[in-house]
Amino acid sequence: MKIVVAGTGYVGLVTGACHSEVGHYVTCVDIDQSKVEKMKKGISPIYEPGLDELLKKNHDAGRLDFTVDYKSAYKDADVVFIGVGTPEREDGSANLDYVFNVCAQIAENVEKDCLVVVKSTVPIGTNDKVEEFLQENAKNNVHIEVASNPEFLAQGTAVVDTLYAKRIVIGVESTNAENVLREVYERYNQPIVVTNRRSAEMIKYASNDFLALKISFMNEIANFCEIVGADVEDVAKGMSFDPRIGDKFLKAGIGYGGSCFPKDTKALHWLANDNGYELKTIKATIEVNQNQKYKLFRLAKQRFETLKGLKVAVLGLTFKPGTDDLREAPSIPNVRRLLDEGAEVVAYDPVGMDNFKRIFPSEIKYVNTPEETLKDADLAFIFTEWDEIKSLDLSVYANLMKTPIIFDGRNCYKITDTEKSQVEYHSVGRKAILNIK
Ligand code: UDX
């Protein structure tokens, strides 16, 4: 079976690498020649633990190749996975241009019957349109079927999430498509859920939006905990023992970011509106998240009369640890606000600084250690709970900062530890610790 993967972003590249890891022959198509050369050498264009090794090992073993020559790649493909981006349009809807560009190339070039599998997150009904498009535009006399096979990987754990997926969802309209995909996935030995295409498309949105809802719910509970004197960490722990609730995605903070939750909540909300239905829980999820992003900034504004001229240490820039991705990271709008206020910003992130420099090339100062960031600072913001940030002893803040006032958006420290320290500590859903005068 010849598998071709279109797109070498998170979804496409991880899919290609993992399919080759379980023994399939895979060709990944990208438009960028220099990227292709790098991937052949085992250098992944994205930061993802374990991915470089997988690329190199399977390329060397002859199971995984990369090419810009999409014409030859699609010509004799048995299965083409589409893993290109579906970014958000201004109105919140999903932009499907990349998906249909790939489809046009497939239609133009396939010379034998094949199955096109849409892995990208697409609005419900898109797979039907893709199949219609392919069948109408196929240049050669071939039969092209389409299946939906949404992706559930999280950045930072993408390889493990794919190789040991909790479930594989296959949305098909024919036994042939089901059989082909079962053959692709039987080597993964994971539970397979077979549905029709529209349900598979909905499973992806409903899963992501439910997780986003859980986070926004806990963020609201956290905000209310502050008002009534409860501690959201204890509340989440107490809730988590109930298997109906579970112990995941109950962590309060400064909101969800990344390439999926913000986009997928807005896309489903938009799609529902377009169909004359209001998804009220999703609407609230989005609103709570917008508001939560600025929580630290608001707290700092309440604490200081003005932030003008103050030196602000920023620890962590990425939307979560384990990735260099800054998409929808709360750090970005907060840094912008701080600069607007006339604050002086010094930032550190273990892997996200190069990407941050593209947004703020010279407006802020970048340093190489958390300690340098904190030196002589008037206040510190924690936006990402990297291990090396979480493990910084509170005495480091007390010793290095001009005034050790911390605004922690990820609840990195135990309240009992902050109580014993010499810092002023503000976090999410917990009491403030005011240990300095
Ligand atoms: C997510 C889904 O987990 C994945 O299944 C889907 O395929 C793509 O979207 P990802 O965006 O990589 O993956 O990150 P995830 O680990 O889910 O975190 C998303 C955001 O939620 C982060 O900003 C994180 O900080 C935040 N989050 C997560 C919380 O604020 N609290 C939590 O309890 C969990």
Residues whose N, C-alpha, C, O or C-beta is under 5 A from the ligand:
A	BS01	UDX	E151 F152 L153 A154 Q155 I215 F249 L250 K251 G253 G255 Y256 G257 G258 S259 C260 F261 F319 K320
